[in-house]
Amino acid sequence: MSNDSLRRQRFPTSVSRPVASPIQPSVVYASDDPDMLDAQYEGGLQGYTYSREGHPNATALAARIDAMEAVTGGIITSSGMAAVSLAILGCCQAGDHVLGGNQLYGRSLRLMSQDLPRYGIETSLADPTDIAAFRAALRPNTRAILVEVVSNPVIRVADMEAIAALAAKAGVTLIVDNTFTTPRGFAAIENGADIVVHSVTKLLAGHSDAMLGYVAAKDPDLNARIAEMAVTWGFTPSPFDCWLAERGLMSFDLRYSQAETTARALAQALSDHPAVTRILYPGHASHPDHNRATHLLGARSGNMVSFEITGGRAASNALVRALPFVPFAPTLGDIGTTLSHPASSSHRALTVDQRAALGMSEGFFRVSVGCEETAELVAEFCAALDTL
Ligand SMILES: *Cc1c(COP(=O)(O)O)cnc(C)c1O
């Protein structure tokens, strides 16, 4: 092998710029000399060095989400759970207490119940739609509150106004997981969050092909600590996933508008259907938190609709089989509509009674509405329900 074959050539340059962002998979970057590298580390020169510490595809994606969340310096992470973990680890230490909503994403619940206690961080949960319960759950050592604005899969709407006031008064860091609501539905920082986190995997990237998270703290010192931790703990995103997500984000507004329009129509059609015993959509007058949803989310009610049918497992199997073109998959936010069944997936670890307490029977389904043509999708769901 000749030495020349191992010596990489300079990447071709061009006076004209590419319109689409290039993917930059290089793990490491070469500088001209030690002075230049010094200047890069000291901040005098902007330059990448090692991709765990940052790379252009992460920077480009973070800048886009920063603009949507009206913050600066947000950090892209390898998954939504990396972002949730960093948010808590960034502001808490052994001896602190974290208060969480009682209907958080399953893995966030596991982080609270299993992992944080092993590091000496106390945790407890309370119902975020009940401010009295939340206030009562505060402890003298409460350091952070973690809430989701709209819960999964029963789509309850947290009392964000009261929780933000409570956190501010108690000097507690308020972490908002804005995955379900997206920056279109809820302006987290403007509404009192100190830290906003996302599973970018879901609606923001929108195509079920990139796994990423995002975390941004309003306070620059806290944000810098979280950024350092991401590098040290290795919660770094892949350039290719960042590239896919940046591309996906180009159509986020269009996708969100279309999905929301269809979700509203689907919620109405499901509530009118005789096989459906109950629907949950914040924009529907029957929703238990409808008034709060209207106040918090305005005309925006999101793309998630849950509903319930009777007939036990046999009816649930029949319904899923009658909708073969709607992937039966435990995710959300894809450009196409997906259907999930918490009793056999996200909430299978709970007993029947525990699920019932959360308002989930065997016939409970959650729809993540995508961008299909509205009337057609509604007709497909109604036809499937007609077969029951
Ligand atoms: C999916 C999800 C997460 C975790 O995100 P991953 O990208 O799957 O790690 C966290 N919070 C909410 C609300 C989610 O829906």
The ligand as a MOL file (V3000), in Angstrom:
LIG
                    3D

  0  0  0     0  0            999 V3000
M  V30 BEGIN CTAB
M  V30 COUNTS 15 15 0 0 0
M  V30 BEGIN ATOM
M  V30 1 C -40.6690 9.5230 22.8050 0
M  V30 2 C -40.6920 10.4510 23.9680 0
M  V30 3 C -39.5540 10.6310 24.7640 0
M  V30 4 C -38.2670 9.8810 24.5220 0
M  V30 5 O -37.7340 10.1920 23.2800 0
M  V30 6 P -36.7480 9.1800 22.4740 0
M  V30 7 O -36.3340 10.0140 21.3140 0
M  V30 8 O -37.5710 7.9940 22.1190 0
M  V30 9 O -35.6430 8.8480 23.4070 0
M  V30 10 C -39.6240 11.5310 25.8150 0
M  V30 11 N -40.7590 12.2060 26.0840 0
M  V30 12 C -41.8720 12.0440 25.3380 0
M  V30 13 C -43.0860 12.8300 25.6860 0
M  V30 14 C -41.8860 11.1610 24.2620 0
M  V30 15 O -43.0020 10.9960 23.5440 0
M  V30 END ATOM
M  V30 BEGIN BOND
M  V30 1 1 1 2
M  V30 2 1 2 3
M  V30 3 2 2 14
M  V30 4 1 3 4
M  V30 5 2 3 10
M  V30 6 1 4 5
M  V30 7 1 5 6
M  V30 8 2 6 7
M  V30 9 1 6 8
M  V30 10 1 6 9
M  V30 11 1 10 11
M  V30 12 2 11 12
M  V30 13 1 12 13
M  V30 14 1 12 14
M  V30 15 1 14 15
M  V30 END BOND
M  V30 END CTAB
M  END
